[in-house]
Structures are given as structure tokens and as C-alpha cells.
């Protein structure tokens, strides 16, 4: 049944309204990033790209940006790999109820606020309690985890993999479930192993799921704030670009804060929009 143009217009109104509000706020933020505005300069004065030049010359901003991009790239690679593996394990669980239970366990971390995840991480990786107690009992090395500049970032990265790999697995499991079951059963009758079925039949169907999973994992990594801030505070060894934004804001360097947030939006647009268009083109061509 065809939907009339009037109904399409009615359903489009909320999207247009919220889209306009979002665009207005983004442009408003970009506008004030061109001014010198802080507690030292309470009256905004036009500075052009001087604020951005100052950011690019800031070692703190450079490090936060590099760490965020490393975090995003690592989460995309490891998160997708974990998602593929977990989804394959779940797919071969014959009992549907048991599969649902396992999937709920993997996806559950997404239901926990990142601030709570950060607090749990503080307890779990405390140098005198948590996992170190068990490691010491087994006579294994007891790392400093969040207390060391060398291990703080890798520790938080592992936490993000634990949180978001379940989301990736959910998308891949949905893609695997779309494979014709008669083909799977025929392969089993012919004596194909589970690994062969995964490699030859399931893995090719995961391309569409990888597009969505990669885009979401990148965005989640780009906007990380609560986890590093609650776990380690304003720590230069775990500071992301959003934490850096917050640092400028509480330091009353409002124009610098606006400039950092504009950089975040631009990075998201540069990466996600072409990637989404590529994914949409692939879906239409299928």
C-alpha cells in the first residue's frame, strides 16, 4: 500500500524539527569557536582560526586526539573480531533459549552506564584488591593496571572491548541468521565442520553487519568520556578528546572547548558520512 505524500510529510516533521535544532547548535558552537572567549576575556572577541591554531600547538590536545583515534581504530578492529567470534559461537548453540541467555550476558554491559563501568573498573583493577588478589594467589604478576602510565590506557581499552563487543556480536548474529538454513544443513550432511561452515557460509554474509558495527564502534570510541574520567580523572595518559573538551570548559576556556567539540563533529562527519554512503550503496546494489 502506497503512503500518501501528506503522511510522509507529517512523519518527516519531527525529524526536520530535531534536525534543525541539532544543526543550529552545531553551527552556533562552530561560530563561537572563532572567538577568544574565556574568564580572562569575558567579552568574546573575533579571533578567526587563531583558537584552532592554538589547539594544534597544544601537546595536551595532540595527545588526546591521537589517543582517541588509536582507541577508535583499536575498538573497530578488536571489537569486530570479537563480535565475529562470539556470534559464531552463539550461532552453533542448538538450544535457542540457551543462546538467548548467552547473548543477554554478552549484550548486558551496554545496559550499564559508562560511569558505573568506570567505577567497577576502579574496584576491579585496584592494585591491592580485585583481580590482583587472584593473580597473587596463583603466583602470577600483579600489574598496576590503572595506577601506571604504561598500563592505564591498555586496561581501559580492554574494558571498552568488553562493553562493546557484545553489540558487534548482536549485529553479526543477525547476519548469520539470514543465511538459508537448508544450505547449512546440506553442508552438515556433507560432513562440513563448524569452522568450514563459518568460513564458507557465515562469514560472507557478515559484510552488511560489519558496516553498521564499524560505524557504531567508531562513534562510541570517539565520544568516550565517562569511562576514562571516572576511572582515572583528568589523567594525561588516558585523556580522550572529549575529556580534553571538558578540561577546557571547566577551565573557562570556552572558545577552546567549542573548537574541540567542533573537531569531534568534523571527524565524525569525515569518517561516518562517506562510510554510511558506501554501506547504503552496497545494500541497494544487493
ABEGO torsion letter per residue (X at the ends): XBBBAAAAAAAAAAAAAAAAAAAAAAAAAAAAAABBBBAABABBBBAEAAAAAAAAABAAAAAAAAAAAAAAAAAAAAAAAAAAAAAAAAAABABAAAAAAAAAAAAAAAABBAAAAAAAAAAAABAABEAAAAAAAAGBBBBAEAABAAAAAAAAAAAAAAAAAAAAAAAAAAAAAABBAAAAAAAAAAGBBAAAAAAAAAAAAAAAAAAAAAAAAAAAAAABAAAAAAAAEBBAAABBAAAAAAAAAAAGBAAAAAAAAAAAAAAAAAAAAAAAAAAAAAAAAX
